[in-house]
């Protein structure tokens, strides 16, 4: 486990991923590498007074041996933390504490990733980390969003799927427009099919991240309906 540090990070750049969702790229001002396990998170102090406005955000990028890292933040109406982060300009700084968390991929083997919204961020870190290290285990992602325009990281995931035959990514839309071609409905409706497609390659682990309601629904489907061992099911919620 990596030691918890407190350090200052400067915003390097930002880009819009989708409606109300911004990716923020930071770099440590001390130029030291940020060492973490893919899936972990950081606490950000967003005011000069420590603890006055502190929020936890999963690291969206994979460990790369540098002090640069990415976050993906949904702007919440009336949410002081997300509003502050969306208002940052390149060169602005925040105080970070971390890495923290035990939600990370602890073993190789078939893996099913289940996400909604920016709950995808720690899973993105895990997926990029695994593929960069040459992991050829079968991996599948089902990513739940509301509408077509909410499919963040769509081009990136398509390219990863093209480059790595062992990885596939699919979105499922809960508010799909008429005529939409692709998966629809909530993520839990697709979990059994996707899990069973991986089970031929060994005993899959499942990694789930999103709001509590979704996480609970998927965990219930896996453990109560499908009888998975609790050691196969790993989850983190962000509400």
C-alpha positions as CSV (number, residue, x, y, z in Angstrom):
1,X,0.0,0.0,0.0
2,X,1.3,3.4,-0.9
3,X,1.9,6.0,1.8
4,X,-0.6,8.8,2.2
5,X,0.9,12.2,1.3
6,X,-0.3,15.8,1.2
7,X,0.9,17.8,-1.8
8,X,-0.1,20.7,-4.0
9,X,-1.2,20.1,-7.6
10,X,-1.6,22.6,-10.4
11,X,-4.3,22.4,-13.1
12,X,-2.5,21.9,-16.4
13,X,-5.5,21.6,-18.7
14,X,-9.2,20.7,-18.9
15,X,-11.6,19.4,-21.5
16,X,-15.4,18.8,-21.7
17,X,-16.3,15.1,-21.8
18,X,-20.0,15.5,-22.0
19,X,-22.9,17.7,-20.7
20,X,-21.7,18.9,-17.3
21,X,-18.7,16.6,-17.2
22,X,-15.2,18.0,-17.3
23,X,-11.8,16.2,-17.3
24,X,-9.2,18.0,-15.3
25,X,-5.5,17.2,-15.7
26,X,-3.3,18.1,-12.7
27,X,0.5,17.9,-12.1
28,X,2.2,17.9,-8.7
29,X,4.0,21.2,-8.2
30,X,6.9,19.4,-6.4
31,X,7.4,17.3,-9.6
32,X,7.5,14.1,-7.7
33,X,5.7,11.1,-9.1
34,X,2.2,10.2,-7.9
35,X,2.4,6.5,-6.9
36,X,-1.0,4.8,-6.5
37,X,-2.9,1.7,-7.3
38,X,-5.3,2.0,-10.2
39,X,-8.7,2.6,-8.7
40,X,-7.6,4.7,-5.7
41,X,-8.8,8.2,-4.9
42,X,-7.5,11.6,-3.6
43,X,-9.0,14.1,-1.2
44,X,-8.9,17.6,-2.5
45,X,-9.0,20.7,-0.3
46,X,-10.7,23.4,-2.4
47,X,-10.2,26.4,0.0
48,X,-7.2,27.7,1.8
49,X,-8.5,26.4,5.1
50,X,-7.9,22.6,5.3
51,X,-11.1,20.6,5.7
52,X,-13.4,23.5,5.0
53,X,-14.3,22.3,1.6
54,X,-12.9,18.8,1.1
55,X,-14.0,16.3,-1.6
56,X,-12.8,12.9,-2.6
57,X,-12.3,12.1,-6.3
58,X,-11.2,8.9,-7.9
59,X,-8.1,9.1,-10.1
60,X,-9.2,8.6,-13.7
61,X,-5.8,8.0,-15.2
62,X,-3.5,5.0,-14.8
63,X,-0.2,5.2,-12.8
64,X,2.4,6.4,-15.3
65,X,5.5,7.2,-13.1
66,X,4.9,11.0,-13.3
67,X,3.2,13.5,-11.1
68,X,0.5,14.1,-13.6
69,X,-3.0,12.7,-13.1
70,X,-6.6,13.1,-14.3
71,X,-9.9,13.5,-12.6
72,X,-13.4,13.6,-14.2
73,X,-15.9,15.7,-12.4
74,X,-19.7,16.1,-12.9
75,X,-20.9,19.5,-12.1
76,X,-23.7,19.2,-9.5
77,X,-26.2,22.0,-9.4
78,X,-25.5,23.8,-6.1
79,X,-22.6,21.5,-5.3
80,X,-19.8,23.7,-3.9
81,X,-17.0,21.1,-4.6
82,X,-17.8,20.4,-8.3
83,X,-18.6,24.1,-8.9
84,X,-15.2,25.1,-7.6
85,X,-13.4,22.5,-9.7
86,X,-15.2,23.5,-12.8
87,X,-14.2,27.1,-12.2
88,X,-10.5,26.3,-12.0
89,X,-8.3,27.8,-14.7
90,X,-4.9,26.4,-15.8
91,X,-2.3,27.4,-13.3
92,X,-4.7,27.3,-10.3
93,X,-3.7,24.9,-7.5
94,X,-5.4,22.6,-5.0
95,X,-4.1,20.7,-2.0
96,X,-4.4,16.9,-2.4
97,X,-4.1,14.1,0.2
98,X,-3.7,10.5,-0.8
99,X,-3.7,8.1,-2.5
100,X,-6.4,6.3,-0.5
101,X,-8.9,3.4,-0.9
102,X,-9.0,-0.3,-1.3
103,X,-11.0,-0.5,-4.5
104,X,-8.5,-1.8,-7.0
105,X,-7.9,-4.9,-9.1
106,X,-6.0,-7.3,-6.8
107,X,-5.6,-10.2,-9.3
108,X,-5.4,-11.0,-12.9
109,X,-8.2,-13.0,-14.6
110,X,-11.5,-12.4,-16.3
111,X,-13.0,-9.1,-15.1
112,X,-16.4,-7.5,-15.6
113,X,-16.5,-3.7,-15.0
114,X,-19.9,-2.1,-14.3
115,X,-20.2,1.7,-14.1
116,X,-22.6,4.6,-14.3
117,X,-21.7,8.2,-14.9
118,X,-18.3,9.4,-13.5
119,X,-18.3,6.2,-11.4
120,X,-16.4,5.0,-14.5
121,X,-13.3,7.0,-13.4
122,X,-11.6,4.3,-11.1
123,X,-12.5,1.6,-13.6
124,X,-10.9,3.6,-16.4
125,X,-7.7,3.7,-14.3
126,X,-7.9,0.0,-13.8
127,X,-8.5,-0.8,-17.5
128,X,-5.8,1.5,-18.8
129,X,-3.3,0.1,-16.2
130,X,-4.1,-3.5,-17.1
131,X,-3.8,-3.0,-20.8
132,X,-0.6,-0.9,-20.6
133,X,1.0,-3.8,-18.6
134,X,0.0,-6.3,-21.3
135,X,-2.7,-8.1,-19.4
136,X,-4.5,-10.4,-21.8
137,X,-7.2,-11.5,-19.4
138,X,-10.8,-11.2,-20.9
139,X,-12.3,-7.9,-19.7
140,X,-15.7,-6.4,-20.4
141,X,-17.2,-3.1,-19.5
142,X,-20.9,-2.1,-19.3
143,X,-21.3,1.6,-18.9
144,X,-24.7,3.0,-18.0
145,X,-25.7,6.5,-19.0
146,X,-29.0,8.2,-19.7
147,X,-28.8,9.6,-23.2
148,X,-26.4,9.2,-26.3
149,X,-24.7,12.5,-25.5
150,X,-23.8,11.2,-22.0
151,X,-21.4,8.5,-23.4
152,X,-18.2,10.0,-22.1
153,X,-14.9,8.5,-23.3
154,X,-16.7,6.9,-26.2
155,X,-13.9,7.3,-28.8
156,X,-11.3,6.3,-26.4
157,X,-13.1,3.1,-25.4
158,X,-13.8,2.2,-29.0
159,X,-10.0,2.6,-29.7
160,X,-9.1,0.4,-26.8
161,X,-11.5,-2.2,-27.9
162,X,-10.0,-2.1,-31.4
163,X,-6.4,-2.3,-30.1
164,X,-7.0,-5.0,-27.5
165,X,-9.1,-8.0,-28.6
166,X,-9.4,-9.1,-24.9
167,X,-11.3,-5.9,-24.0
168,X,-14.8,-4.9,-25.0
169,X,-16.9,-1.9,-23.9
170,X,-20.6,-1.3,-24.3
171,X,-22.9,1.5,-23.2
172,X,-26.5,0.9,-22.1
173,X,-28.9,3.8,-22.2
174,X,-31.7,4.2,-19.7
175,X,-33.4,7.0,-21.8
176,X,-32.6,5.8,-25.3
177,X,-34.2,7.7,-28.1
178,X,-36.5,6.0,-30.5
179,X,-34.5,4.0,-33.1
180,X,-31.4,3.8,-31.0
181,X,-29.3,0.7,-31.8
182,X,-27.5,-0.7,-28.8
183,X,-28.1,-1.9,-25.3
184,X,-30.8,-0.1,-23.3
185,X,-32.1,-0.2,-19.8
186,X,-30.2,-0.3,-16.5
187,X,-26.8,-2.0,-16.1
188,X,-28.1,-4.7,-13.8
189,X,-30.3,-6.1,-16.6
190,X,-27.1,-7.0,-18.6
191,X,-24.9,-8.3,-15.8
192,X,-25.8,-12.0,-16.0
193,X,-25.3,-12.2,-19.8
194,X,-21.9,-10.4,-19.6
195,X,-20.7,-12.4,-16.6
196,X,-21.6,-15.7,-18.2
197,X,-19.7,-14.7,-21.4
198,X,-16.6,-14.3,-19.2
199,X,-17.1,-17.4,-17.0
200,X,-15.9,-19.7,-19.8
201,X,-12.4,-18.3,-19.2
202,X,-12.3,-18.8,-15.4
203,X,-14.0,-17.3,-12.3
204,X,-14.6,-13.6,-13.1
205,X,-14.2,-10.7,-10.6
206,X,-16.7,-7.9,-10.9
207,X,-15.8,-4.2,-10.2
208,X,-18.8,-1.9,-9.7
209,X,-18.8,1.9,-9.2
210,X,-21.5,4.5,-9.3
211,X,-24.3,5.8,-7.1
212,X,-25.5,3.6,-4.2
213,X,-28.8,2.6,-5.7
214,X,-27.1,1.1,-8.8
215,X,-24.3,-0.5,-6.8
216,X,-26.8,-2.2,-4.5
217,X,-28.9,-3.4,-7.4
218,X,-25.9,-5.0,-9.2
219,X,-24.5,-6.5,-6.0
220,X,-27.9,-8.1,-5.3
221,X,-28.1,-9.5,-8.8
222,X,-24.7,-11.0,-8.5
223,X,-24.7,-12.4,-5.0
224,X,-28.4,-13.1,-4.3
225,X,-29.7,-14.1,-7.8
226,X,-26.5,-15.5,-9.3
227,X,-24.8,-16.9,-6.2
228,X,-21.4,-15.3,-6.6
229,X,-19.0,-15.4,-3.7
230,X,-18.6,-12.1,-2.0
231,X,-14.8,-12.2,-2.7
232,X,-15.7,-11.9,-6.4
233,X,-17.7,-8.7,-6.1
234,X,-15.8,-5.4,-5.5
235,X,-17.6,-2.1,-5.3
236,X,-17.3,1.6,-4.5
237,X,-20.0,4.2,-4.4
238,X,-19.7,8.0,-4.7
239,X,-22.8,9.3,-3.0
